[in-house]
Amino acid sequence: MNSHEIDYEIFGEEMQYVELELDPQEAVIAEAGNFMMMDNGIRMNTIFGDGSSQNEGFLGKILGAGKRLLTGESLFMTIFSNEDIGKKRISFASPYPGKVIPIDLTEFGGKFVCQKDAFLCAAKGVAIGVEFSRKLGRGFFGGEGFIMQKLEGDGLAFVHSGGTTAKKVLQPGEKLKVDTGCIIGFTKDVNYDIEFVGGIKNTLFGGEGLFFATLTGPGTVYVQSLPFSRLAGRILAAAPQGGGNDKGEGSILGRFGNMMDGDNRF
């Protein structure tokens, strides 16, 4: 194997984190901001790209890291290495309520395609790159645009989802229609395209968007029940408008609530 072999355990129900066990000289890579805690003896180092190719030269590393800018991520990633003599543990947490999903790339032909912000961490040796769409419709209307992330190699990677996760195994030719924002990722043989909802009433009043994502097997698809964009949209819609602290947005019940909170302003 080119990737480091790591053991892991996932804790929690709706606010999960994953704990990785590193043998001496084993390492894991992660996006900035996902780190939770680690044992003494693990060294943290910031690197260009993902560190999967050590012999590509400085220019190759710069180009590889530069591709990450297209997915909205940083040029740099963080590598955590066990430089002690015994086993050490390190944990990474999901950035919002949902599930942590282990992806064994050896079971999926060495490649998994996921949405741009789904990657959490992976064993050193796993390559984190970009997946370009060659289909115009998918690029403009697919929610994730022309660019998604791809995880390649023979090690373990971890992605996170919002809400509850559904795993669908599609047979050859079997098609699954999914809200574009609810896709977590899929294996390399799955055909991903966009389909117009159709119908005047559906288009104008359906409230579910104008397009479905269509995923055609064979392959495995992971779907999330609560994408972060949907959660953020609901929070924004429920926020008081026009500033101030009017919790009830001007309603009688809202003013009563202000009084109960000790706010006597009308």
C-alpha positions as CSV (number, residue, x, y, z in Angstrom):
1,M,0.0,0.0,0.0
2,N,1.1,3.5,-0.7
3,S,-1.1,5.0,2.0
4,H,-0.6,4.6,5.7
5,E,-2.8,2.0,7.4
6,I,-4.7,3.5,10.3
7,D,-7.3,2.3,12.8
8,Y,-10.2,4.4,13.8
9,E,-13.3,4.7,15.9
10,I,-16.3,7.1,15.4
11,F,-18.0,8.6,18.5
12,G,-21.3,10.4,19.0
13,E,-24.7,10.3,17.3
14,E,-25.6,13.6,15.6
15,M,-22.4,15.6,16.4
16,Q,-19.8,13.0,15.6
17,Y,-16.0,12.9,15.6
18,V,-13.5,10.3,14.5
19,E,-10.6,9.2,16.5
20,L,-7.6,7.8,14.6
21,E,-4.9,5.5,16.1
22,L,-1.4,6.2,14.6
23,D,1.5,3.8,14.9
24,P,5.0,5.3,15.1
25,Q,5.8,7.2,11.9
26,E,2.2,7.0,10.6
27,A,0.5,10.2,9.6
28,V,-2.9,11.6,8.6
29,I,-3.8,14.7,6.6
30,A,-6.7,17.1,7.2
31,E,-8.3,20.3,6.1
32,A,-7.6,23.3,8.3
33,G,-10.3,23.7,11.1
34,N,-11.2,20.1,11.5
35,F,-8.7,19.2,14.3
36,M,-10.2,18.4,17.7
37,M,-7.5,16.9,20.0
38,M,-4.4,14.7,20.0
39,D,-2.0,12.9,22.3
40,N,1.4,14.3,23.1
41,G,4.0,13.0,20.7
42,I,2.1,13.8,17.5
43,R,3.7,16.6,15.4
44,M,1.7,19.0,13.3
45,N,3.1,20.4,10.1
46,T,1.6,22.6,7.3
47,I,2.3,21.5,3.8
48,F,1.5,22.3,0.2
49,G,-1.2,20.1,-1.2
50,D,-1.8,16.7,0.3
51,G,1.7,15.3,0.5
52,S,0.7,12.2,-1.5
53,S,3.5,12.6,-4.1
54,Q,6.9,13.2,-2.5
55,N,9.0,13.1,-5.7
56,E,7.1,15.5,-7.9
57,G,9.3,18.5,-7.2
58,F,8.5,21.9,-5.9
59,L,6.8,23.1,-9.1
60,G,4.6,20.0,-9.2
61,K,3.6,20.6,-5.6
62,I,2.7,24.2,-6.3
63,L,0.5,23.2,-9.3
64,G,-1.1,20.4,-7.3
65,A,-1.9,22.7,-4.4
66,G,-3.1,25.5,-6.8
67,K,-5.8,23.2,-8.0
68,R,-7.3,23.2,-4.5
69,L,-8.1,26.9,-4.9
70,L,-10.6,25.9,-7.6
71,T,-12.6,24.1,-4.9
72,G,-12.5,27.0,-2.5
73,E,-10.0,25.4,-0.2
74,S,-6.7,26.6,1.1
75,L,-3.4,26.0,-0.8
76,F,-2.2,24.3,2.4
77,M,-3.2,21.2,4.3
78,T,-2.1,20.0,7.7
79,I,-0.3,16.7,8.3
80,F,-0.2,15.1,11.8
81,S,2.6,12.6,12.3
82,N,3.3,10.2,15.2
83,E,6.9,10.8,16.0
84,D,6.8,8.9,19.4
85,I,7.6,5.3,20.1
86,G,4.1,4.2,21.0
87,K,0.6,4.4,19.5
88,K,-1.0,7.8,19.6
89,R,-4.5,9.0,19.0
90,I,-5.8,12.1,17.2
91,S,-9.4,13.2,16.7
92,F,-11.2,15.3,14.0
93,A,-14.7,16.6,14.3
94,S,-17.5,17.4,11.9
95,P,-18.0,21.1,11.4
96,Y,-21.9,20.9,11.7
97,P,-24.4,18.3,12.9
98,G,-24.3,15.1,10.9
99,K,-22.3,11.9,10.3
100,V,-18.7,11.0,9.7
101,I,-18.4,8.4,6.9
102,P,-15.3,6.2,6.5
103,I,-14.4,5.6,2.8
104,D,-12.1,2.7,2.2
105,L,-10.8,3.5,-1.3
106,T,-9.6,0.0,-1.9
107,E,-13.3,-1.1,-1.9
108,F,-14.2,1.6,-4.5
109,G,-11.6,1.0,-7.1
110,G,-9.2,3.7,-5.7
111,K,-11.4,6.7,-6.3
112,F,-14.3,8.5,-4.7
113,V,-15.9,11.8,-5.9
114,C,-17.4,14.1,-3.3
115,Q,-18.8,17.6,-2.9
116,K,-16.3,20.3,-2.4
117,D,-16.6,20.7,1.4
118,A,-17.2,17.1,2.4
119,F,-13.6,16.0,3.0
120,L,-12.6,15.7,6.7
121,C,-9.3,13.8,6.9
122,A,-7.4,10.8,5.4
123,A,-4.4,8.6,5.8
124,K,-1.2,10.0,4.4
125,G,-0.8,8.9,0.8
126,V,-4.4,9.6,-0.2
127,A,-4.5,12.2,-3.0
128,I,-7.1,15.0,-2.7
129,G,-7.7,16.5,-6.1
130,V,-10.3,18.2,-8.2
131,E,-12.9,16.5,-10.5
132,F,-14.0,18.6,-13.5
133,S,-17.4,18.1,-15.1
134,R,-17.4,18.0,-18.9
135,K,-21.1,18.3,-19.1
136,L,-22.4,21.9,-19.5
137,G,-25.8,21.2,-17.8
138,R,-24.2,19.7,-14.8
139,G,-21.7,22.5,-14.5
140,F,-24.3,25.3,-14.6
141,F,-27.2,23.6,-12.7
142,G,-25.6,20.9,-10.6
143,G,-25.3,22.8,-7.4
144,E,-21.6,21.8,-7.2
145,G,-20.7,23.4,-10.5
146,F,-18.0,22.1,-12.8
147,I,-15.7,21.2,-9.9
148,M,-16.0,18.5,-7.2
149,Q,-13.3,16.9,-5.0
150,K,-11.8,13.5,-5.8
151,L,-10.1,11.2,-3.3
152,E,-7.7,8.7,-4.9
153,G,-5.4,6.0,-3.5
154,D,-5.5,2.8,-1.5
155,G,-6.1,4.2,2.0
156,L,-8.9,5.3,4.3
157,A,-10.5,8.7,4.0
158,F,-13.3,10.3,6.0
159,V,-16.0,12.6,4.7
160,H,-18.8,14.3,6.7
161,S,-22.5,14.9,5.9
162,G,-25.4,16.9,7.3
163,G,-28.2,15.3,9.1
164,T,-28.7,11.5,8.4
165,T,-26.8,9.6,5.7
166,A,-28.3,7.2,3.2
167,K,-26.1,4.8,1.3
168,K,-27.5,3.5,-2.0
169,V,-25.9,0.7,-4.1
170,L,-27.0,1.1,-7.7
171,Q,-27.1,-1.7,-10.2
172,P,-26.1,-1.2,-13.8
173,G,-28.6,1.1,-15.4
174,E,-30.4,1.9,-12.2
175,K,-31.1,5.6,-11.8
176,L,-31.5,7.6,-8.6
177,K,-32.9,11.2,-8.6
178,V,-31.5,13.4,-5.8
179,D,-31.7,17.1,-4.8
180,T,-28.4,18.5,-6.1
181,G,-27.4,19.8,-2.6
182,C,-28.1,16.4,-0.9
183,I,-25.2,14.6,-2.7
184,I,-22.3,13.7,-0.5
185,G,-20.3,11.6,-3.0
186,F,-20.3,8.6,-5.3
187,T,-17.9,6.0,-6.7
188,K,-16.1,6.5,-10.0
189,D,-18.4,4.4,-12.2
190,V,-21.5,6.3,-11.3
191,N,-22.8,8.6,-14.1
192,Y,-23.7,12.0,-12.7
193,D,-26.0,14.3,-14.8
194,I,-28.8,16.9,-14.4
195,E,-32.4,16.5,-15.3
196,F,-35.0,19.3,-15.6
197,V,-38.0,18.9,-13.2
198,G,-40.5,19.8,-15.9
199,G,-44.1,21.0,-15.7
200,I,-45.2,24.6,-15.4
201,K,-46.6,24.2,-11.9
202,N,-43.6,22.3,-10.7
203,T,-41.3,24.9,-12.1
204,L,-43.1,27.9,-10.7
205,F,-44.6,26.7,-7.5
206,G,-42.9,23.4,-6.6
207,G,-40.3,24.9,-4.3
208,E,-37.8,22.1,-4.9
209,G,-35.7,23.8,-7.5
210,L,-35.6,23.4,-11.3
211,F,-33.3,20.5,-11.5
212,F,-32.7,17.0,-10.1
213,A,-29.3,15.3,-10.0
214,T,-29.6,11.9,-11.7
215,L,-27.1,9.3,-10.6
216,T,-27.0,6.1,-12.8
217,G,-25.3,2.9,-11.7
218,P,-23.3,0.8,-11.3
219,G,-21.8,2.1,-8.1
220,T,-22.4,3.4,-4.6
221,V,-23.9,6.8,-3.8
222,Y,-24.0,8.6,-0.4
223,V,-26.8,11.1,0.2
224,Q,-27.3,13.5,3.1
225,S,-30.7,14.6,4.5
226,L,-29.6,18.1,5.6
227,P,-27.0,19.8,3.4
228,F,-25.4,22.8,5.1
229,S,-26.7,25.2,2.5
230,R,-30.3,24.2,3.3
231,L,-29.6,24.6,7.1
232,A,-28.1,28.0,6.6
233,G,-31.0,29.1,4.4
234,R,-33.5,28.2,7.0
235,I,-31.6,30.0,9.7
236,L,-31.3,33.1,7.6
237,A,-35.0,33.0,6.7
238,A,-35.9,32.7,10.4
239,A,-33.7,35.6,11.5
240,P,-35.4,38.9,12.5
241,Q,-35.4,41.4,9.6
242,G,-34.4,45.0,9.9
243,G,-32.1,44.7,12.8
244,G,-32.9,45.1,16.5
245,N,-33.9,42.5,19.0
246,D,-37.5,41.9,18.1
247,K,-37.7,38.1,18.5
248,G,-41.3,37.9,17.3
249,E,-40.8,40.2,14.3
250,G,-43.4,42.6,15.5
251,S,-46.1,40.1,16.5
252,I,-48.1,40.3,19.7
253,L,-46.6,36.9,20.9
254,G,-43.2,38.2,20.0
255,R,-43.6,41.3,22.2
256,F,-45.0,39.1,25.0
257,G,-41.8,37.0,24.7
258,N,-39.7,40.2,25.0
259,M,-41.5,41.0,28.2
260,M,-40.8,37.6,29.6
261,D,-37.2,38.0,28.7
262,G,-37.1,41.3,30.6
263,D,-37.3,43.5,27.5
264,N,-40.1,45.9,28.1
265,R,-39.8,47.9,24.9
266,F,-42.8,48.2,22.6
